[in-house]
Amino acid sequence: MLDDPHVNFVVEKRGQNQGVDHFGIQVDSPEELATVTQRLAEAEKPLLELTATTCCYAKSDKTWSADPQGFAWETFYTSGDDPTYGDSAGDGGLADLERGATACCT
């Protein structure tokens, strides 16, 4: 993760599609997440908003979108830790935007 802005690069090492999976922007508050989500909505990008998700050992609120090249971007605010790696439906990123909810961290 970069320090400023808080950008994550998610590289998948499992499954058939190995390599860059998606990019993430970690925000520091629910208000900051709302601001980013509003900017994406104003840009008329496809959005998937998720609240109270449990994914990758974290409890988070998220907004998924895609850039013009089709890369998935996850903007998220993490509110706490969770002992479970991932069990919330609808955290599959760009796949969710295109075809509906899938499993977390897939």
Helices and strands as residue ranges (DSSP letters): E 7-12, E 19-26, H 30-42, E 48-55, E 58-66, E 72-81, H 94-99
